[in-house]
Amino acid sequence: MTIRKIFAWGVHLYTALGLVAAAGIAVLLVRGGEESFRMAFYLMFIATLIDTTDGGLARLVNVKEVTPGFDGRRLDDLIDFHTYTTLPLLLVWRAGLMPAGHEWWLLLPLLASAYGFCQTQAKTADNYFLGFPSYWNIVAFYLYLLRLPSWWALAVVVALALLTFVPSRYLYTTHGGPLSMVTNVFGSAWAVSLLAILAQMPDVSMWLVRASLSFPIYYMLASWAITIRFWTGERRQPAARDYEITPDHAISKD
């Protein structure tokens, strides 16, 4: 085996560590309790960090050329569906954040996310996601910390799930594109704040939680400002051939 193949398989193994994190999250959610939920969020953070960085490593060692018989992107999607969708939604249910007797509404974001992951036009050629990306790990994190009234939590979940089907544009800055510099810097600072919050749980300072919300709010406002510009014709609407035909999805894809 050549050194290039060793590096390529090493990258695939690194991606697969996200599946190990997913297994750990599942065990913690079955166990339940505040400490288990805190550790589950830690593992979601680690899974997201892996997902953020494995794409750059894959391109660096050119895994598609070196290991053509193994589809790392398919592995990535398989892991992401668990760490961004199924397990966060399971946490929302396990933590009792939905109104009693209405937990079945969680099937809506589950099915919406499946739709989003399977769309061949999930990303545009000019580096946007189409439709709400499956950021259910972030949604679960803030619903858990903010402890909104259960009916408000349900409204948030339903609204975001429905936005999956709306062809709005959301920033996808790990490949460059609009606002990439400011978003990546802001996002890095936000990630540090999340670690600080996790370290404090369960006795977390609510001012820090509310301050950390500034990044998700910025992300949604910036994405919708761009969407409205496209919808009102201020920017050219890409033709169908301009779309990148790929099933990639989630918070920071390779």
C-alpha positions in Angstrom: 0.0 0.0 0.0 1.4 3.4 -1.0 1.8 6.3 1.3 -1.0 8.1 -0.6 -3.4 5.2 0.1 -2.5 5.2 3.7 -3.3 8.9 4.0 -6.5 8.5 2.0 -7.8 5.6 4.2 -6.7 7.6 7.2 -9.0 10.4 6.2 -11.9 7.9 5.7 -11.2 6.6 9.2 -11.2 10.2 10.5 -14.7 10.7 8.9 -15.9 7.4 10.4 -15.0 8.7 13.9 -18.2 10.7 13.6 -20.1 7.4 13.6 -18.3 6.5 16.8 -19.5 9.8 18.3 -23.0 9.0 17.1 -22.9 5.6 18.9 -21.8 7.4 22.1 -24.6 9.9 21.8 -27.2 7.1 21.4 -25.9 5.4 24.6 -26.1 8.6 26.5 -29.6 9.4 25.4 -30.8 6.0 26.4 -29.2 6.6 29.8 -30.8 10.0 30.2 -30.2 12.7 32.8 -28.6 16.1 32.8 -25.0 14.9 32.7 -25.8 12.4 29.9 -27.4 15.2 27.9 -24.4 17.5 28.5 -22.0 14.7 27.3 -24.2 14.1 24.3 -23.9 17.7 23.2 -20.1 17.4 23.6 -20.1 14.5 21.2 -22.4 16.4 18.8 -19.8 19.2 18.9 -17.0 16.8 18.2 -19.0 15.2 15.3 -19.6 18.6 13.8 -15.8 19.5 14.2 -15.0 16.3 12.3 -17.5 17.1 9.6 -16.1 20.6 9.3 -12.5 19.4 8.8 -12.7 16.1 7.0 -13.6 17.6 3.6 -10.4 19.8 3.5 -8.3 16.7 4.4 -10.1 14.7 1.7 -9.3 17.2 -0.9 -5.7 17.6 0.3 -5.0 13.9 -0.2 -7.3 13.5 -3.2 -9.3 10.6 -1.8 -11.5 10.3 -4.9 -8.5 9.5 -7.1 -6.6 7.4 -4.5 -9.6 5.3 -3.3 -12.1 5.3 -6.2 -13.9 2.2 -4.9 -14.9 3.8 -1.7 -17.4 6.7 -1.5 -16.4 8.9 1.5 -19.2 11.3 0.7 -21.8 8.6 1.2 -20.2 7.7 4.5 -20.3 11.3 5.5 -24.0 11.6 4.6 -24.8 8.5 6.6 -23.1 9.9 9.7 -24.5 13.4 9.3 -28.1 12.2 9.1 -27.6 10.7 12.6 -25.6 13.4 14.2 -27.5 16.3 12.7 -31.0 14.8 12.6 -32.0 11.6 14.3 -30.0 11.8 17.5 -30.8 15.5 18.2 -34.5 14.9 17.6 -34.2 11.9 19.9 -32.7 14.2 22.5 -35.6 16.6 22.2 -38.0 13.8 22.8 -35.9 12.2 25.7 -35.6 15.6 27.4 -39.4 16.2 27.3 -39.2 19.4 25.4 -42.3 18.8 23.3 -45.9 19.1 24.6 -47.0 15.9 26.3 -48.9 13.8 23.8 -47.6 15.7 20.8 -44.1 14.2 20.5 -45.2 12.7 17.2 -44.6 16.1 15.6 -40.9 15.2 15.7 -41.6 12.9 12.7 -42.0 16.1 10.6 -38.4 17.3 10.9 -37.2 13.7 10.6 -39.0 13.3 7.2 -38.1 16.8 6.1 -34.5 16.2 6.8 -34.6 12.9 4.8 -36.1 14.9 1.9 -33.3 17.5 2.3 -30.5 15.0 2.4 -31.7 13.3 -0.7 -32.2 16.3 -2.9 -29.8 16.3 -5.8 -29.9 20.1 -5.8 -29.3 20.6 -2.1 -26.5 23.0 -2.9 -26.1 25.7 -5.6 -23.1 26.2 -7.7 -22.5 29.6 -6.1 -22.2 28.1 -2.6 -25.5 28.2 -0.9 -27.7 25.5 0.7 -31.2 25.3 -0.7 -33.8 25.0 2.0 -33.2 24.9 5.7 -30.2 22.6 6.3 -30.6 20.0 9.0 -29.2 21.9 11.9 -31.3 20.0 14.4 -28.3 19.6 16.7 -28.2 23.4 17.1 -32.0 23.5 17.5 -31.9 20.8 20.2 -29.1 22.6 22.0 -30.9 25.9 22.3 -34.3 24.3 23.0 -32.7 22.4 25.9 -30.9 25.4 27.4 -33.6 28.0 26.9 -36.5 25.7 28.1 -39.1 27.5 26.1 -42.7 26.7 26.8 -43.3 23.4 25.1 -45.8 24.8 22.6 -43.3 27.4 21.6 -40.7 24.7 21.2 -43.1 22.8 19.0 -43.7 25.9 16.9 -40.0 26.4 16.3 -39.5 22.7 15.3 -42.5 22.8 12.8 -41.5 26.1 11.3 -37.9 25.0 10.6 -39.0 21.7 9.3 -41.3 23.4 6.8 -38.5 25.7 5.7 -36.7 22.6 4.4 -39.1 22.6 1.5 -38.8 26.3 0.7 -36.1 27.0 -1.9 -34.5 29.7 0.2 -30.7 30.2 0.3 -28.5 29.5 3.3 -24.9 30.4 3.7 -22.4 27.6 3.0 -19.1 29.2 3.8 -16.7 26.3 4.2 -16.2 26.4 0.4 -15.9 30.2 0.3 -18.7 32.2 -1.2 -20.7 35.3 0.0 -19.8 36.5 3.5 -17.5 33.6 4.1 -14.8 35.5 5.9 -17.0 37.2 8.4 -19.2 34.1 8.9 -16.3 31.8 9.5 -14.6 34.2 12.0 -18.0 34.8 13.8 -18.7 31.0 13.7 -15.3 30.2 15.3 -16.0 32.6 18.1 -19.4 31.1 18.5 -17.9 27.6 18.7 -15.7 28.8 21.6 -18.8 30.1 23.4 -20.5 26.8 23.0 -17.6 25.0 24.7 -17.8 27.6 27.5 -21.6 26.8 27.8 -21.0 23.1 27.9 -18.3 23.4 30.5 -20.8 25.3 32.7 -23.8 23.0 32.3 -26.1 22.5 34.1 -25.5 25.8 36.0 -24.9 27.8 32.8 -25.0 31.6 32.7 -28.1 32.5 30.7 -26.5 35.7 29.5 -23.9 33.6 27.8 -26.5 31.4 26.2 -28.4 34.5 24.9 -25.2 36.1 23.6 -24.3 32.9 21.8 -27.6 33.1 19.9 -26.2 36.1 18.0 -24.5 33.8 15.5 -27.6 31.7 14.6 -29.6 34.9 14.4 -27.0 36.5 12.1 -26.9 33.3 10.0 -30.6 33.2 9.5 -30.9 37.0 8.8 -28.0 37.0 6.4 -29.3 34.0 4.6 -32.8 35.4 4.2 -31.5 38.8 3.1 -29.7 37.0 0.3 -32.7 34.9 -0.5 -34.9 38.0 -0.8 -32.4 39.6 -3.1 -32.7 36.6 -5.4 -36.4 36.4 -5.1 -36.9 40.1 -6.0 -34.6 39.8 -9.0 -31.6 41.8 -7.6 -29.4 38.9 -8.4 -29.6 36.5 -11.4 -31.5 33.3 -10.7 -29.2 30.4 -11.6 -30.6 28.1 -14.3 -31.1 24.5 -13.5 -27.8 23.6 -15.1 -26.0 25.9 -12.7 -26.8 23.7 -9.8 -24.2 21.3 -8.5 -25.7 17.8 -8.6 -24.6 16.3 -5.3 -26.4 15.0 -2.3 -24.1 16.9 0.1 -25.8 18.5 3.1 -25.5 19.5 6.6 -23.7 22.2 8.6 -20.3 22.1 7.0 -19.8 19.6 4.3 -16.7 18.4 2.5 
